[in-house]
Each structure stands twice: as C-alpha cells, then as structure tokens.
C-alpha cells in the first residue's frame, strides 16, 4: 500500500456496525483524519449474521434515547448515502401471557411514556390483527411500539461506511492490527501488517475480539462469546412485508419478516459458551455448526405460537457467536487503565438496534473528552475486580443471557458466581438470617429473616409487596426507634496522600475540603458543565491525607474520575484501600449509648459532633468513627482494619442487646434514605444533574473565592436559574408500589419521571423522587403549584409533592 497512512488523529479497530457508525459520526464531527482498520472485510465478524431487530425501549432514559437516535439515523441514511439499508419502521409487538407479565408490560409502557416513546397497549385480538399468523389462546395482552423496526445488518453497515468516507474518513480492509503502542500510560500508535500508524486516539470496536486485544495493553473489557441461533424459513402464506417484529418473552422467542418468510430466534436458559480457549485464527464470515437438538427447546415453544411453522420450509438454522456481557448492557467509554483508548463492544445481540446511537455517543465521547450525556449503565467503569477473571465473567454472562426474556422482577439478584467478595462477617451474618444481595462481586446483607419464627432468608419476587416487606419494616423501625447495625464493608475506600492533597481535592470537590484535621465533608465532584460525576464523603485524617468513601458500585468510576483530575502540578497520590477496611454502621437514637459501652473514648456530641471523624479504640482496634448518616438518625460509620471486624462486631452486638438493637440491611437503608430525602448517585443524581437542580446547592462552595472544576457552570446556573428541579412525591393509596420511572404529570402535562421509588415505613406511604421539568426556568413556588399525578403501570394516581424531607427536616435527630 503506497498510500498507507503513517499518522491519524484517531484509529478505529473493527469494521462492524459499531466501528463504522463511530467512524461516520467522528468524521461528521470534523475528525476527517480518522482511519478505520478491518482485519478482513467489513461486517465479517458478527455483524453479518445479526438478526437485525431494532427495538428502542430500555429501563434507562438515555439508553432509550440512544436507540431512538438509531431509528432516526436509519430513517435518513439511505437518502444520504444512496445505499439501501433494508430499514423498515414496521413497528414492534411484545406479548404478555400471564398476569405478572402483563403487569411488567404495563410498567414498561409507563416507562416508555416517561421517556417520550409511543407504546400502545393492545388486546389479544388487536395484536393478532397486526400479526395474523399467531395463536392468541394464551395471550393476556400486548404492547406495540410503532417506531420499532428492522434492518439488514450488512447493508446498513455499508451505508454507514460510505457516509464515513463521504465525510473524509478512511476505511482499510484486509489490514490486521498486530499491536498497540503506548507511552507513559497513553496511546501512541497502532502497528498493522501493512505498517505503523501514529495516532492520538484508539477506538476498539472489535466485537468478540475486543477483550483479548485490549488485554495486550492492560485494559479489561468483560465480555465473552456465546452461541446464538435463529432459524430462517421459506416463504409462508400470510407473512407480509410490513409485518411488525414480534417478541414473545414468555416463550423466550422473537420473530421478524424476511423475504416473505420468518426469522425465528430466542434466548434459551442453557446457552452454549464459545471460544473458551480463544477465538480460532482466521475466523471471519464464518458460522458455527447448527445445533438442532439445542434449538429444539425453543422450537417447541415457537410452534405453539405460530402453527404455520409446522409445515413451513426451513432454509437454514444460523448459529453465530456474539459477544455478551455480565449485565446484558453494552460497553462504551475511555478505559480507566489507559488514556485515549476507547471501547465500543459487547452488544448482547442488539448491536444493530444500538449501532447508530452507540456510535454517535462514542464519537462524542472521543470528541469532547467526556460523554455528552450520562451513560452510566453502559460505561466501562461500571466494572471492577471480579471482572478481571474471564471464568467469573463467563459464569455471570451465561446467567444474564438466560434471563434475556425472563421476567425482569423488581429487586432481582443474580445467583451465579457467588459468593465472590465477602466481608469478614459473612458467615456470622448468614447464620443470623441475612439474605444477601450482590454488587460488584460483594455479598451485602439486603435484609434479615427471623429464623426463629420460620422465615426463610430468600427473596420471592413479584410486582406486589415482596416477601421481605415486613422484615425490612422491622429493621426500619428499629433504626428509627432504638438502634440498628449495618455491615457496609463493601464501601469503596480511597486514600489521597501528598503535600498537595488539599490543593488537589479543592480543585476536584465542589464543597470545601480545606477544613481542619478531623473534619468530614459531604461533597459532589462536578464536570465542567456542573453535572455530578461523584457523590461521596471526604474525611481529613492528616494535613497531607484524606480518607474518601463512596458507593460500592462506583469504585472504578470514582477512582478514575479523581485520579484523572488531579492537577499536573499537584504532588498528590490516590490509593484504593477498599479491601483494607471493614465498615460497621451503628445508627439510631441509642447508637451513642451502645458505642460508649464498647470504648473508653468520649463519643459525646461535644467530642464527636456531626460531620467529624475521630479515631477511637474498641477491643484493641483503632477505629475511624465517622459521625455521618445515610438513614437520617444519630449514628456512626465505624471503619476498621478487616482483621478486627469479628471482634468489634461481637462487642457491639453484646452492647446492643439491652437496647433491642437489630441487624439491618440495604433494603432498610433505601427505605430510610427515601424518607430523609438523601440522593442516590446513578438514579437521582448523575452527570446530567447539577447540585442546584438536585437540591444540593448548599454543598457547593461558591461563597468562597476558590476555583474548582465546574465552578463557572455553577455560577452561570445560579445567575440564570434551572429548568428542572428535584421533588419528592407520595401517594395516599397503600396499594400503589413505586419503583422508579413512573411518569410525573403536572396539571395533566407530562413533566418528568421518578428516578427512584420505595416505601417509607415511618410515614406509611410509597415515596418517589424525580425531576419536574419545564421549558423555562423554574423555582420552588412553580414546582409546588399545580395538581400532580403519577402514571403507575399506565394508571394515573393522585400524588402529593414535597420539597422538604419527609422525616426530620430540621436534622434534629441527626445532630443530637
């Protein structure tokens, strides 16, 4: 290749739909010096054998928006490029065949309405009118999204590639990447069989090859290959070109029209992993041997829905491997391990649906240096230590694959790969009735069964009140009335040290961390637009050292955010010390009495006031006692070396006996924090929300003449006002269950959706939080005016709005 490029601004690896979409969008953003490398031919990895269904609705608004963008792009791409895409907006049907599934579908419809999607509920007969071939004997109802559709994967990818070339990008086929060159923790060049390309950015969109390629430069991408089969039939009478796509989750299957026949596939509960020992060399444009015996379990379900398939001719049973992830979401973003190395992979068999939007989002991320909206559900930084083990990833991914069409129960937990990470107290808590959940590999007590009364420590899922409802109520009331002990060892914990630690954190944190040693500071960390990137607690433990505590699931994300934003001229280092310390949270009106029984140190309000940290001794253990709460009661987080955990736990348990102290779990924490109005990052707050919008402006140090990341955006918003504001909602009907994503109506107009929901046992009502949105600036008086309703499973119910915490709004309980 005499004209082989020696340099490029960006190199994209992988010529499937994600790589071509990213190239298309990067070039549109002005990155004409972009080179896409494909080791064989475009679409020859997994794109060519994708089924091509394009659905939009997901449980997250922004991911739904990305998929909606795909639809908008596919609608105009053929006109722009002159290439056929096979795109048809023929709508999508989703069936429900039992009452629980119908409840799920109705809640999905409400979610769709919250996010601005038209999702219509149909009777079985109305569904059959749209899809005449199906038997509706067991159908309870159906949902229809008119803007869903289907595409030809190879054609739409070629159209994106042409659009990328038209905007200036270069696409090189038959150009295999041999290695990626790095220098000082940053991408430097890509070495190919044709030569070396020096570049600023590498974007790895190599599908199921991504994990192995990324690992060569120390980047972890948790995905594995799984066999996925679908059947293609000959023409069938009654199959028309405008037939909607059909998803039949109770029968684990999906359908789409193709050349007068049907494509029929599904997600079996016993998937087959592929390439456990590595992908064979030269594997491209290649299908696996059809496994008719394995597909038979789906075929039995299919024939009950579409009797015409009993006599239909079968063209082929396609078996192609695809990359899947442990949580069923795809992977986007800049790798935390290597600067300017981006990933777009792991699309869980909906790469065609996501392709347009994911490519746009990834291009924007590269262009801006940050995502253009909150993409936490697909952010590569949502993963952590367990995901470095391919065997663990595969075990969890196979479970996620098998659940693709099973009921998405509220509060459902995964069961595979457990236990993985355990607190030193795990066995003791298990013996005392703990029912554990899991987050980032950590086993965490969700609630405690009363074993003496015959309660079983296991979740029983439903869309109604679940079996743990009364147990959590006991824990909630104990926290409010006497005391409760929580094991929160899974907290992510960092140490920042160095002579410039204060200066570094003062730049990164929105609140004032330049406080005396012994101070505890609740703070957000903002991006340049004022969006909340982290929400955490910072304790100053020495002049040159801070102890930082954040949520379990945010360990990778928050560490990466803090580390990458330490100013270059600051001598400060960040260390992850999560595994060093256990955490026991003692909360409730009697917490001080219990704590004083196990230590000689003074734990009075004068000695350890709210927002302070002090080292105290318990049973020979030096304990960080953090006077802080996430449940709205007097209490401490006790952080201590893990080797002391069982000793300190036993002492606290004995001391708490006379006060009827209970063990409590994370579901009680959620109920308690909802009553108190505390925000949760990842649901209530995130990069799309500012402190002023979230009601957290009091934690922003604008009054001080100290610059910090996001300050200019905060000053501008303070002057100009906000267009959305977080509010609390309650409903009086005790039968209404709020889970989040319920639609908010103000005077009959849709103005937002709930970001979180649950039940408050003290106030005896369901509680939800969400942002009230408006096209113009708003204030508290605007929000408090009007009649509010919530749409819950398509039914509107009256709601009460609150702008103060429902419990102890003056903080009298917390600061006593």
N, C-alpha and C positions, 0 to 999 in steps of 0.2 A: 504494500500500500504506500505509494509515493506521497500521497497527501494525508497520511495518518497524522492526526493531531498530536502535537507534543505537549500542549497545555490546554487547560479548560478551566472555566470557573467552577463548574460542577460536573461530576461524573455520576451517572445513574447506572447501576448494575442490575440488569434484568429487563427483558423485553416482553413481559406480560402486560396485562391491563393496568396494573398499578404503576409499573415503571413508565409506560407510555403516557399514562394520564399525568404523572408527575412531570415528565418532560414537556408535555403540552402546556401545562399551567406555568411551569417555570419560564418557558420561552415567552409566554404571554405576559409575564411579569417583567420582561426585559432581559432575562438571562439567556440571551441568544447564544452565548458561549457555553452551551450545555451539550455534553456528549452522552448518549445512551449506548451502553455496551450489552450486546446479547451474545452469549456463547455459541448459540446455534441460530435458530430463526425466531422471529417474533411469534409469540403465543405458543412456542413449542414446549414450555414447561408444564404448567397445569391449566393455563387459560383455555387452550384449545378444546379441552374436554369438560369444561364447566357447563352446567345445565342452563344457566342464563336467566334464571328468575330474578326479578328486580322488585323487592318489597322495600318499604320505607320505614315502617314503624319500629322503633326501639324504645327501651324504657328510659332513655336519656334524650332530652330535647335537642342537644347539639348534634348527637349522632344521628338522630332522626333528620335533622336539618341537612347533614352531610348527604344522607341517602336521597333526600328530596332534591338536593343540588344535582346528584347524578341524573335524576329524571329530567330536570331542566336542561342539563347539558346534552343528554341523549336526544331530547326533542329537537335540538337545533344543529347537532353535529353533522348530520348528513348534508344539510343545506350549506354548511360552512365549507366542508371538505370535498363534497361531490362523491363521497364513497358511501355505499349502502352500509347501514349498521344493523339491519334486522330489528330495529327497535319498534315495539308496538306497545302503546299505552292501552292495553285491553283490560286493565283492572285486575284486582286480586281478591279472591274469596278465601275466607277462613271459617272452617266448620267447628261447631260445638256439639258434642254427642252425649253430654250428661250435664247435670245441673252445676257442678263445680266448674266445668269447662266453660259453661255459659256465663257464669259469674266472672271468670277470668277474661272472657271475650268482652263482656260489658265494661270491665275495668280498663281493658286495652282501648276500647272505644273512647272512654273518657280521657285516657292519656292522649289519644290522637287528637281529640278536641282541644285539649290543653295546648298541644304543640301546633295547632292550626291545620291539622290534616282532616280531610273529609272521610270519616269512617262511618258507614251506614249499617245499622243492624237490620237483618232480614229474617223473615220466617223461613222455615224449610222449603216451602213451595216457591217463595221468591228466589231463594238460592238456586233451586232446581231450574227455574225459568232461565237463569243465566248460565247454568251448566246442566243441560238436559240429560246427559248420559248417566248422571249419578243416581244411585238409590238413596232415598232420604228417610228410610224407615226408622233409623236410629238418630236422626238429626234433630236437635233441640232448637237450634238457631244458627245464624251465620253472620259474619261481618264482611263488608265489601268496601275496598278502597279503590275508587275509580282511577286514581293516578298511578297505581302499580302497573307493572307490565313485564315485558321480557325482551331480551336482546340476543343477537348472535354474538357470542364472545369474541371470536376471531375477527369478525367484521368490524365490531366496534373498537377493538384494539387497533386495527389497521387504520381506522379513521382518526383515532387519537394520534397515532404515529404520524400520519400525514399532516394533521394540524400542527404538531410539534415542528415538523420540518418547515412548514409554511411560515412559522414564526421564528425560524432561524436555528433550531436545534439540529444536531447531527445524530443520526442513528446508525450504528455499525453492527451488522450481524456477523456471525461466524468469528467473533472476537472474544475469546475466553480470557477472563481475568485470572492471572496466576497468583498475584499477591497485592496487598495494600500496604503502602509505605507510610509510616508515621514518624513524627519527630516531636519531642517534648510534649507528648500527650495530645497531639493534634494530627489530623490527616495531612499528608503531604503529596502523595502520588498514587497512581494505580498502575501496576505492571501487568501488561497483557501479552498474549502470544505474538501480537503484532508490534509491540513496543510499549514504551512508558509514557504515561500522561500525567504531568504535574498538575495538581488541582487544589482548589481551596476547600471543596466540599465533596464528600462521597455519600451517595444515597443508595442504600442497599435494598432493592426490591426484587430479590432473587427467589421469592416463594419458599418452597420447602428446602432450598439450598442455603437459605439465609443464615440459619443457626450455625452451620459449620463454617461458612465463610466469615461471619462476624467473629466467631471464636478465635480466628487466627490473629485478630488484633485486640483480643481481650474483652470483646463485647458479648454480653449474654443476651440471646434472643430466645425466649422459652416457647418453642413450637416443635411439634413432631408431625410426622406424616401418618395419615390414616387412610385406608382404602375406602373409597366411596363409590357405590354402584347406582346406576339408573338404567332403566330399560327404554328402548326406543321401538315403537310399534310401526307396523304398516298403516296405511290409511284406514280410518274407521268411519263408518257412516255416522253422521251427526256431529263430527268434530269440525268445527268451522274456524276460519282464520282469526275471528275475533273472540274466540273462547277465552275467558279470563284464566289466569293462573289459579290453581286451587291448592290450598294447604289443608290437610286433614290430620291435625295433630293427634287426635285420639287413635288414629290408625297409623301414626308415625310417618305419613307419606305426603308427597307433593306431586302435582301434575302440571304440565304445560302442553300447549298445542305445538306440533312441529310437522309441517308439510302434510296436513290433513290427518296425521296420527298423533300419538301422545308420547311425551317423555314422562316416565314414572320413576320416582326415586323415593328415598326415605332415609331415616336415621334409626338403625336397629340398635337395640340395647346392648348388643355384644359386638362392638366394632372390632375390626382387624387392624392392628398397627402394621405399618410398613417401614421397611428400611431401618430396622432396629440397629443394625450394624453398619449403617451408612448407605447412601444412595448409590446404586451401581454406576460405574463410569459410562459416559456416553448415553445416559438415559435422557431421551428427548423425543417428542412426538411419539411417545410410547404409552400403550395401555397395558394393564395387568391382565392376567388370565381371568376370565369371567368366573365368578363363584356362584353358580346357580343354586347350589344347596344352601348357601348362606342367604341368598336373596329370597329364598322360598318363604321365610317367615314374614317378609313384607308382602309377598305376592298373595298370601292367604288373606291378608288384611285388605289389599287392593281389590281383589275380586268381589268382596262384599260391598265395596263402594261403587265399582264400575263393572257391572256384569258383562258388558260388551267385550271386556278384555279376555273373557274365557275363550272366545273364538277369534280374537284378533291375531294377525300375524306378527311375529316378533322379528324385527330387523337385527337387533343386537342387544346384548347386555354389556354396557360400558362400565369398566372398572378402572378408575384412575385415582392415584394417590393425591391427596390435598393436604395442605398444612393446617393444623388445628392448634388451638392454644388452651391453657388450663382453665380459662374462664369464659371461653366462647367469644371473646372480643378480639378484634384485630390489634395490631401493634404499630404505633406510629411514634415518631419523635427522634430527638437527638439522644444518642446513647450517653448515659451518665459516665461511662468509663472512658470515652474518647471524644474530644471536641471535634465538631464539624463532621461527625459520622452519624448519618440519619438512617432510620429504618422504616420501611413500609412493607409489612409481611403478616402472615398468619391470619388469613381472611376467613377461615372456617366455612368454606364453601359458599360465602356470599360476596366474593370479590367483585363480581360483575355489578351487583347492586351497590356496593360501596365504592367501586373503582373511580367514578367521576369525582365524588366528594372527597374521598381519601387522598387522591392525587392533588386536588386543589388545596386541601388542608396541609399536606406535606410540603408542597411548593411554597405556600405562605409561611410555613414554619421556617423553612430554609431562608426565604427572602427577608423575613422580619427578625429572625433570630429567636422567635418565640411563636407559639401557636396564635392564630388570630381569634380564637375563642377557647373556652375551657374544653379540653379534650381528655380530661382525666380518665374516663372509662377505657380509653384505648392508649393512653400514654405508656410508653415503655417503662417509665419509672414507677409504675404500679407494682412491679415485681420485686422480689427480694431474694434472700438467701436460699430458700428451698428450690428456687427456680434455676439454680446452677446445676442441679442434678437432673440429668436427662431422664433417668428412670422414674424419678418422682414426678417430673413434668408429664411423662407419658401416662403414668397411672391416673393422674388427675385429669388429663386431657381426654382419655378414653371415657371417664365418667361424664365429663361435660358433653362429649359427643352423644353419648347415650341419652342424655337429658334434653337434647336439642328440641324435641317436640313433646316431652313430658310436661306435666303441669308446672308452671312457674309459681310455686307456692310462696306466699309472704314468709319471710324469715327462714327460708330453706337453707340448710347447710349441706356442704359436700361431705361425703363419707370416706373417700379414697385418700390414700397417702397419710393416714392419721393413726396414731399421733405422730407428729413430727417434732415441733419445738415445744418443750414443756417447762413450765415453772417448776421450781423445786418442790412446790406444794401440790403438784398434780395428783399424785396418788392419794394424799390425805383428803383433798377436796372431792375426789371421785368417791372415796369411801363415805363421805358425808353427804352424798346425794347430788353432786354437781352434774349438770347436763352441759356439756361443753360445746361451744362453737369454735370455729377456726378462722383466723385471719393471718395472712402472710406466713402460714405454717404454724403459728402459735395456737396452742389449745387454751381457750379462755372460758371460764365459767359463765354461761348465759343465765342460768337460774339453778336453784337448788330444790330438789324434790324432798318431801317429808317421807323418808324411808320408813319411819316407824308407823305411819298411817297407811302404808301400802302404795304411796305414789311411786311411779317409775320415772327414772331420770332419762326420759327420752321425749323428743318432740313428736307431736302428732299434728300434721299440717292440715290446714283448711283455710277458707276465706272468712270464716267466722272467728269467734274467740277461740284461740288455740288452747291446748290442754295445760299450758303453763301460766295461763292468765291469773289464776288465783294465787299461785306460788309467787309470782312476781309482785302481786299485790301485798303479800306478807312482807316481802323484802323492802318494798317501797315504804310501807307504813313503819317498819322498824327503823328505817333511816330517818324518817320524819319525827318519830316519837321517842326513840331511845338511842340505838346505835346499830351500825352495820359495818361489816368488814369485807372489803373487796380485794381480790388478788388482781392487780393490774401490772404484773411483771412484764407483760408484753409491750408496754410503752416503749417507743423508740427514744433512746437517750444519747445525747452527744455532749462532748466536751470541747469548748473552744478555749485555746490557751495561747498566750503570747503577749508581749508588751503592748501590742496594738489591738488586743482583743476588744477593748471598749470602743475604739475608733471604728473597727470593722463592723461590729454589731450595731453601732449607732447609725451607720450608713444603711445596713440591711433591714433593721427593725423600724417599724412605724412608731412604736411607743418609745419612751425614754428609758434606755437601759444604762445610762450613765448615773446609776444610783449607788449608794454605799454597799460595801460587802454585807451580805445578809439580806439583801433585797430580792424580792420575787416580782417579776414583771410579766403580765399577760400582754402579748403583742401579736399583731399581724406583721407579715412581711409582704410588701407590695411589689407589683411590677411597675414599669414606667407609666402605665395607664391608670394606676391606682387599684388594679384588681388584686384580690387577696390570694397570694401564692402559698403562704403558710399561716397557720394559726396555732400558736404554741406558747409555752411558758419558759421564761429565761430566769435563771437564778444566778446571782453574782456570788460566787463562793470564795473569790480572792481578787486582788487588784488586777491580776492578769489572767483570770479564769472565770468562765461562765459554764453553768450546767444547764443544758437545754433539753426539754421534754416535749415530745409531740406524739401524735397518734400512731398506733401500731402499724396501720396500713400505709403510712406516709413516710416510712423510714428512708427509702431510697430517694423519693421525690424531694423531701425536705433537706436531706443531707446534700443532695446535688444542688439545690437552689442556694443554700447558704454558702457552700464551698465555691461555687462559680461566681458569686457576687462579693467575695472578699476582695476589697480593692488591692490592686497590684502593689501599691506602696505600703501595705499594712503587713506587719510581721505577726501573723495570727494563723494558727493551725486548727483544723477541725478533726475530731476523732469520734468514731461511732463506738460507744461503750454500752450498747443495748444489753449485751449478754452478761455484763459485769454485775448489774444491779437488779435485785428483785424489788417489787413495789407492793406495799400493802396500804390500802386507803382505808382509814378509820373515819367514819362520818356519822354524825348525828348529835342530838343535844347532849348526850352523855359521853361523847368522844373524849373530852378533856379529862373527865373523871377516870375513864378507863386508861388513858395514856399515862396519867400521873401515877397510877398504881404500878406501872412497869418501869418507871425511870425516876432517878433522883433529881434530874434536871427540872427546872421550873418551866412548866408549859402553860402558865397563866397568859391571859391576854396581854399583859404588860411585857411579859418575857418573849412571847412569840405572837405578835399581832398579825392580823390578816395581811397577806402579801409579804410575809417574811420567811426566811429559811434559817434553821439553826441545827447544828449537829448536837444530838443528844445520845445518851447511852442507854441501851436496852439489852439486858442479858449478855453483856460483854461485847456488844456490837455497836460500832459508831454508825448512827442513823442520821441521814439528812431528813429532818422534819420540815416539810413544805406546808405552810399554812395556806391552803388553797382548796377549792372545791369545784366540782362539776355537777354537784347534785343539789346545791343550794342550802347546805347545812354547815354548822361548825364542823371542822374536820381537818385532817392532815393526810397528805401523801407521805408515806414513810419509805424512803429509798435506802436500800441497804445492800451490802455485798451478798451475792447469792448463797454463799456458804452459811450465812446466819439465818436464812429465811425460815427454816423449820423451827429454830429456837425462838425467834421473835414472834412467829405466828402462834406457837403454843402458849407463850406468855400472854399475848393479847387475848387469846381465846379464854384462858382461865380468868383473866381480869374482867372480861366482859360478861361472865356468867351471871353475876348478881344484877346486871342491868338488862338481861334478856337480849344481849347483842346477837344479831343474826349474821350468818354468812349471806352474801348477796352477789348478784352477777350483773352482766352487762345489759340485760333487758330492763332491770330495775334502774340502772344508770340512765338509760334512754328515757324512761318514763319520768324520772326525777328532773332531768335536764330540760325536758319539754315544759314542765310546769314552771321552771325557773327562767325559761327564755334564753338558755345558753345555745349558741350556734354550733353547728357541726360542719366542719370543712368537708367538701366533697358532695354535700347536699344543700345545706342552707347558704353556705358561702364558698367562694372559689374565685378563680381569675376573672370571671365575668361580673363579679360584685365588688363594690368598694365599701370601705368601712362606713361611709355616710349612708349608703343605701341599705346596709345591713344593720344599722343602729349601733355601730361600734365606733362612731366618730370620737367618742370620749377617750379612746385608746390611741389617738393619733397626736403626735407632739407638735402640732402646728404653732402652738403658742411659743415654743422655744425657737430661737434662731439657729436651728441645727438642720443641715441638709440631710435628706435621706432619700432612698430610692422610692419614687412615687410622690414625692412632696409637691412637685409642680402640678401634677394631675389633681392632687387633693386640694390645693389652693384654688385651682380653676373650678373644681366642682363645688367647693364651698361658696365661691362667688356666684356661680351660675345655677346652682341647685341640682336636684336629682329628678329623674323621670321614673324611678321605681323605688319602692320603699318596702322593707320587710315588715310584715304584720303577723300577729297571732290570731288564729281562728278557733272557735269552739262551736260544737253543735250540741243542742239540748237532747236530741233523740239518742237514748242509750244504745240503740241497736246499730247506729252508724259507726262503721270502722274506717278510720282514716289511715292510709298507708303512705301517702305522698303521691304526687302527680294528679290529684283531684283538681278539677278546673275551678278557678275563682271567678265569680260573676259579681259585678257591682252595678246595681240598678239595671240588671238584665244584660249588661255588656261584659264579654269575656275580657278579663284584665290580668290574668296570670294563672298560676297553678301552684299547688302545695309542693314545697321542696322536701318536707318531712312530715310524718304524722304518727300518732300513737295515742296512748291513753294516760290520763293523769288520775291516779287513784286518790289523791288528796282532794282534788276538786270534783272528782266523779264524772268526768267528761272526756270525750275524744278531743284531741288537740292537734292542730296543724299549723305549720309556718309556711309562708310563701310571700312572694313579692307582688305588690299591687303596682301595675304598670300603667303608664299614661303617655300620650304623645307630647304633652307639655310638662313642664316642671311641676312637681307636687310637694306638699308638705303634710304634716301630721293632720291638720284640720281637714284637708281634702280626703285623706285616707279614712278618717273617722266618720265622714259623712257618707250617706247613701245606705242602701239596703244590700246586704251581701248574701250570696248563696254559694254553696259548693256543689259541683256535679260529682256524684259518687256512683260509679257503675251505671252511668247515663241518667241517673235520677238527681234532680236538683233538690237540695235541702237547705232550709234557712241556716245561716251562720252568724255568730257574734264575732265582732272584730275587737282586738285588744292591742294597745300599743305599749302596755306595761307588763312586766312579768305577772303571771297568774298567781304566783306564790312569793310571798315576802319581797315585794317590790322595793322596799327601803333597805334591804340587806341586813335587817336586824338579827336574823338567825345566824348569818354567816360571820358577822363581825363581833359576836358576843364574847 
